Amino acid sequence: MKVFIVGMAGGVGRRVARMLAERREEATGLVRRQEQVDALAGQGVSARLGDMLAMSVEELAEAMRGADVFVFTAGAGGGGLEATTAIDGDGPGKLAQAAALAGIRRFLLVSVFPEAWRERHMNEDFEHYIQEKKRAEIALVATDLDWVILRPSALSDDPGTGRVDLGLAKVHREITRDDVAATVVELLHAPEISRTILEVTGGAVPIEEAVSAMKPRVS
Ligand SMILES: NC(=O)c1ccc[n+]([C@@H]2O[C@H](COP(=O)([O-])OP(=O)(O)OC[C@H]3O[C@@H](n4cnc5c(N)ncnc54)[C@H](OP(=O)(O)O)[C@@H]3O)[C@@H](O)[C@H]2O)c1
């Protein structure tokens, strides 16, 4: 399987790329700095330089052509309202257009729980981020792509547990980036799971089993 990732140098993105490389599958994608290309090469992953904001839909389609699956795990990461609108809000829709143009049907979007940290009365930037992530989900579900939206709860860099709580609706808690990445990789290998929104948080079910339980039941 050949996977094209935008957000490939990020916390979740580089883990997805590394896990795919460990399974001897091909991961490639966009990064914005040469040192990130070099660091990923050290993990056996080949990345290419590119900025999804500077590139046109046609250029993005050209970059990803030949891939079987697309993964969006980029984010403005608190870079301000404008960057959040462009990357988290407009980004997935733009990349869905590019994927369609490149003939890539399967599109996995890493999103967020819409109710994340509502109880904390976060600042305007965070509220904007939550709204833009939802706007991106709306754009993706309106396409006829074979999409999957994965909403992880708050991310940590603790070591992965290999276990999660995955389903259509979950309580927002915390999950490691390792476990989110492993869930993404498992979902990429479960093509029966399509056109659905899943929520994932730390839990007790082995990831392979948790993903398998989401496959449609044949009666
Ligand atoms: N943080 C949380 O608690 C949390 C919770 C739920 C969901 N999420 C979502 O989970 C996903 C992964 O989070 P993360 O913490 O792994 O993200 P991250 O470490 O902040 O990585 C995001 C990556 O996106 C890249 N990026 C930003 N703008 C780009 C552009 N214009 N072109 C190409 N790449 C660009 C960044 O590149 P640079 O390295 O060049 O900056 C970075 O490597 C994000 O979509 C985030 O919204 C986060």
The ligand as a Gaussian input file, in Angstrom:
#p B3LYP/6-31G(d) Opt

LIG

0 1
 N       -3.026000      18.397000      20.029000
 C       -4.098000      17.735000      20.405000
 O       -4.344000      17.478000      21.593000
 C       -5.057000      17.247000      19.345000
 C       -6.238000      16.621000      19.762000
 C       -7.076000      16.084000      18.783000
 C       -6.753000      16.194000      17.440000
 N       -5.607000      16.841000      17.062000
 C       -5.310000      16.875000      15.629000
 O       -4.440000      15.797000      15.373000
 C       -3.634000      16.083000      14.222000
 C       -2.183000      15.759000      14.541000
 O       -1.776000      16.502000      15.652000
 P       -0.205000      16.615000      15.985000
 O       -0.099000      17.140000      17.375000
 O        0.470000      15.381000      15.566000
 O        0.175000      17.776000      14.974000
 P        1.562000      18.563000      14.834000
 O        2.652000      17.858000      15.556000
 O        1.276000      19.995000      15.186000
 O        1.840000      18.407000      13.280000
 C        1.153000      19.115000      12.334000
 C        2.013000      19.095000      11.089000
 O        1.286000      19.808000      10.061000
 C        2.274000      20.424000       9.272000
 N        1.756000      21.551000       8.501000
 C        1.209000      22.685000       8.971000
 N        0.939000      23.519000       7.951000
 C        1.334000      22.878000       6.814000
 C        1.346000      23.240000       5.440000
 N        0.887000      24.442000       5.047000
 N        1.820000      22.369000       4.533000
 C        2.297000      21.155000       4.940000
 N        2.332000      20.767000       6.228000
 C        1.867000      21.623000       7.165000
 C        3.280000      20.956000      10.291000
 O        4.466000      21.228000       9.619000
 P        5.749000      21.913000      10.356000
 O        6.422000      20.759000      11.050000
 O        6.520000      22.481000       9.228000
 O        5.192000      22.950000      11.304000
 C        3.369000      19.792000      11.270000
 O        4.414000      18.912000      10.960000
 C       -3.904000      17.537000      13.866000
 O       -4.779000      17.571000      12.760000
 C       -4.589000      18.092000      15.113000
 O       -5.515000      19.122000      14.787000
 C       -4.770000      17.356000      17.979000

